[in-house]
């Protein structure tokens, strides 16, 4: 089976199944450090949520952040 044939079959799967396939493929490419990296990101996310809820961290509207980013890019 070639890539084009597989692609046609895979794209006909429901979105949930395609998302599961993404995870499987990503893990197959990422190596053994992936679980440690994911755990570190999860811990950092929790730390930031806790800081935000305690009033130690502010947040900005995503639309404003993206607009500022667009303005900062070279034209």
Secondary structure, 3 states (H helix, E strand, C coil): CCHHHHHHHHHCCCHHHHHHHHHHHHHHHHCCCHHHHHHHHHHHHHHHHHHHHCCCCCCCCHHHHHHHHHHHCCC
